[in-house]
Amino acid sequence: MTASIDPVALAAQLIACHSVTPATGSSFDILEAALHQAGFSTHRFIAGEAPDGPVENLFAIRGTGAPHFAYAGHLDVVPPGEGWSSDPFTPEIRGDMLYGRGAVDMKGSIAAFVAAAARKPQHDGTVSLIITGDEEGSAVYGTVALMDWMAENGHRPDMCLVGEPTSVNRLGDMMKIGRRGSVNMWIEVAGTQGHVAYPHLADNPIPALVRILSRIEAITLDTGNDWFQPSNIEITDIHVGNPATNVIPASAKARISIRFNDEHNGAALIARIEAICTEESARAALVGKISGEAFLTAPGPLSSLVSDAIVAVTGVTPELSTTGGTSDARFLSRLCPVVEFGLPNATMHKLDEAASVEDIRALADIFEKVIDAALTPA
């Protein structure tokens, strides 16, 4: 028997949960109840401790065997900030828009997929949901922990759709087939504090840091390629913290961020910047943290399957893109081909975040066609 789940009503229920990252609790309770109604079995677990946890994760599954189609998403949201027209965790429909934190990113998408899956209770193969509570945070105890649990329990999807808000001007105009990688680096040059009138008794670290940053700023990593824009290096912070006018400081620090395409990897970029640091100062140190590697799911069966569903519902042919920030697709791409598609993203992370009621319902229709195409009807 086909279950009936209203995607807009479910989205509103999820929005009403205060699930600022890292999220646990009520939003998972509501989602789990809807998934049970749609015939899924679920497994929930909490991972990690403060400051990056605790994080709640949920894996839901229905059916057996191949093909295995997975949907991935997150119930956590960014802090709402001040200045909303209405309470950010009290969902409100004004006109044809559903307002509330997470409406776009990405509780509306999750609700649309659950509603779509509820319409399709009979199918060959397997459909699953990979839902985390820390995509907006450190991403330490979320999707990566879920993937570890899935591996231990023999669950490996053949393809995955991440429901991030990828549309730009209207529903269906863009989907993501890859993302650039991200790496952050912290540079510190040690010096010797002293009086500015006696520089021979001190060692000013600032000139060495300036030389390092000048060399970094002059780097052109690449000019882009068929699917990716050029990689870019940005200096995001410089800090000395010297309140005195007559003191040579003991250290100088800077931070850089690199968004890189698939011509690079994080470890090699860290090594390249570290070499510059040590060439300019024996007292320079660098710490690098890779947030994710670049990945590309070349146009093929999965992107065609999703694109065809979008065209069928909206009449719009989506642009295949790799632009934007990182998402949990950077982890899931290790398992299987991954694409991302979801609601228009104009208000994500903004005050008065809102999704069109019509778009949420149309997204459920698109997801229904995706499920149809991915899983052979029984």
N, C-alpha and C positions, 0 to 999 in steps of 0.2 A: 504494500500500500504506500502510495506517495505521500510524504509528509509535506505540509504547507508551512513555510517559514517566510515571513515578510522581511526582506532585507533591510528596509528602512527602519522598521520597528526594532529589529535586532541591533542595527547600528546604533540606534538611540539608547538602547539598554547598555551597550558597551561603553558609549560615551559617558554615561552617567557614573561610571566607575572611575574613581580617582587613581589612575594607573601611571603616575609619573615614574619614569625609569629610575631604578630597576623595579619592575612591577611584579606583584604577587596578588593572589586573593580573588576578589569578587568578579573581576572581568573574566578570569579563567573559569569561575563557577558558572557564569552565564553562558560562555561559549561552550563549555562541556555539556551543559543541559541541552543546548540546541543541537550539538553534534550527536548526542544520544538519540534525540528525536529523529535525526536523519539517518540513523542506523550505524553510526560509527562506534567502535570501541576506543577507549582513550587511556593514555598513560600520562600522569602528571608527576613532576618531581621538581624539587627546589635544589639549586646548586649555588655554592659560593657563600662568602661572608662579606661584611662591609670592608672596604668602601665600595667595591664593585658588585656586591650582592647584598642580600640573597636575591636570586632570580628564579622565577617560576617558568617552567617550560611544559609544553603539552604536545604530545604526538597522538594523532587520531588516525585510525585506519578502518577501511571497509573493503571487503573482497579479498581475493587471494590470487597469487600467480601474476604472470606477465600479461600485458604491460603494466608497469607501476607508474602512475602519474601522481605527482606531489604538488601541493600548493603550499607556499611558505609565506609567513607574515609575522607581524609583531603586535602585541597588545599594549606595549608601553608607549608613552607619549612624552614629548618634551614639556617642561614646565610652562604653564600658560602665560605667565607674565601679567602685568597690570594694564588695565585700560580696556577690557572687553565691554561690549555693549550689553552683554548678559553673562550670567555665571558660566564659565567655560565647561563645567561638568554638569550642567543642567541642559540637556539637549532641547533645542527649540527649533521648530519649523517656522520660518518667516518667509512668506511668499512661497517660492519653490525651492528654498534652500534649507538644509539641515545644518544648524550651527552647533559647535561644540569642539573641544580639543580632541583630536583624533578622527574627526569626521572624514578628512581626506587621508591622513597619514596615521594609521591605515585601517581604522575600525570599519569604515564604510566598505572597504574592499573585502575584508574578512567576512563581514555579514553577507555580502553579495555572493561570495563563493559557497558559504554554508547553505544559503538559500538555493543556489543552483544545484548543489550536490543533493539536497533534499528532494529535488524533483526527479532525480535519476537514481532510484534505489537499486535497480537491477542492471548489472553490467558484468561482462567478463573482466578479468584483471583486477587491479588494486588501485584505489584512490586514497591518498593520505593527506594530512595537514601537519605542517611543521611550524609550530607557533611558539614564539619566545617572548620574554618580558624584558629584554635589554638591548634591542637593536639600536635604540637612540642613545644608549650609554656606552660603556666600555666594550661591550660585546665579548666579554671574557667567559661568562657562564651561561650564555644563551644558545645560539644556534650551533656553536662548536660543541657544547656539552650534549645537545640533542643529537648531533651527528655521531658522537661517540656512543651514545646509548643505542642509536639505530644500528650501528655496526655490530655492537655486542648482541643485538637481538635479531640480526639477519634481515634488516629492512634497508634496501637500497633502491631508490627510485630510478626509473629509466629516463625520466624527464621531469623538469620542475618549472613551475611558473611562480614567480615571486610577485605578490600583488602590490608593489610599491606604486605610488602615484606618478606615472610617467607621462600622462597626457599633458599637453601644454595649453593650447587654445580651445580645444574641444575634445570630448571623449573619443579616443581612438586615433588621434593624430600622431602619436609617437609610442613606440615600445623600445625597450632596451635589450640589446643582444650582447652587451659587454659593459665593462666599467674600467676606468683607469685605476691603477693602484695608488696607494697613499702611504707615505712614510714621513714621520716627523723626526727631527734631530735637534738635540740640545748641545750647544757648543760652550765650553768654558775655557777661558785662558787664565791661568794663574799668574799672578804677579807678586811683587813685594811692596807692601805699603811703605810710604815714606813721605817726607816733606817735599813740596814742589820746589823749594829752593835748593834742595840737595838731591837732584835726580840720580847722581852717581851712587847714592846709597839705597836706591829703590829700583824697581823694575815695573814700568808701566805696561799693563796688559792690553790697554786699549788700542795702541797702534797695530799690534799683531792681530787683534780681532778685526780691525778695520781692513787690514790686508786680506784676511781670510774671506770676509764678506764681499770684498771687491772682486776677488777671484770667483767666488760662487755666483755673484750677480752677472758675471761675464759669460757664464756657461750657457750654451745652447744645446740642450739635450738631444733634440731631434726636430724635424719639421712636420711631424705627423705622418699618417699613412692612410690607406684606403678607408679604414674604419675608425681611426682615432685622431683627435686633435693633438697638436704638439704638447709634449710634456712641459710642465712649468715648475720653476723653483721660486718660492716666495719667502722672503725674510719676514717673519711674523712677530719677532720681539727682539729688542736689544735692551740689556739691563746692566747697569753698573751699581746703582744704589749708593752713590757717594754724596752725602749731604754737605761735605766740607769743600771749600774753594781752594784750600791750601794743602790738600792731601792727595797723593798719588794712590789710586785704589789698589786693593789686594787682588781683585779679580774682575773680569768682564765676561758677560754671558750674552748669548744670542740663541734664537730658535729659528729653524727654517722648516718649511713644509714643501714636500715635492708630490705633485700629482703626476703619475707617469703612465705611459701607454705600454702596450705589449712588446715594445722594443727593449724594455728594461726589466730588472727585478729589484726588489727592495734591498737585498743584501749587497748587490754590486753598487748601488747608489750610495749606500752607507760607506762602503769601502772607498769610493771615489772622493767623497767629501772628507772622510777621515784623513786621507792622504794629503789633501790640501792643508788641513789643520796642522798636521805634524810637520809639513814642509815649512810652514810659516812660523811655527813656535814649538819648541820642544816641551813647552809647558801647557800645550793645548790638549784638551780631552773632548771626546765626542760620545754621546749616547744616542743611539738610533732606535726607533720603534716602528715596526712595519704594521700598519693597520690593515693592509690587504694588498694582494698582488693583482695586477691587471689580468683580466680574462676576456675572452671573446668566444661566443657561441656562433660560429659561422652560419650564415643564412642556410636553412635546410628544413627538414621535416617539422621541427618544433616551432620555429618562427613562422613557417607557412601555415601550420595548424592554427596558431593564435591569430595571425593576420587574417586568415579566411573567416574566422568567427567574428572578428571586428568588422570586416567589410559587410558580412551578412546582416549584422544588427544595425550598424551606423551608416553604412555606405561610404565610410572613410577608409582609405588605404593608409596604414600607419607608416611613418618614417622609421627606419631601423637605425638606432642611435646608440652611441656609447658615452654620451655626455653626462654631466652631473656628478654628484658625490658618490660615496661608497654606499653599499647596502649589504645585507647578508648574502646576497648572491655571490659575493666574493668567496664565501666559504662553501656554499652549496655547489659551486662550479667544479669543485674537486670530485663530486659524486657523479654528475651527469650533466647533459646539456641543460642550460638554464636561460630563460628569458624573463623579462620583467614587464608587467603591464598593469595599469590601474587608472584611477581617477585623475582628472585635471589637477595640477599641483600648484595653482596660483596662490592658494592661501595656506599651504602647509607651513607649520611652525610660526604662523603669523597670528596676530590678534584677530578675533572673530573668524577663525577657521570655519569653513563651510563647504559642504558638498551638495550639488544639485540632487534633489530627490529623484528626478528623472534619470540622471546619470547613474545613481546607485542601482536603480531598477534595470537600466540598460546593461550595466556591468554584469548583473546577475544573468541576464539573457546571454551575454557573450560567454561567460564562464560555463553556462549550460551547454552551449555549442562546443566549447573546448573539451569538456568532459565527454560529450558524445563522440567527438572525433578521436580523442585519445584512447578511449575505452570502447571496445566493440560491444554493442548492446547484446545482452544475453538472450 
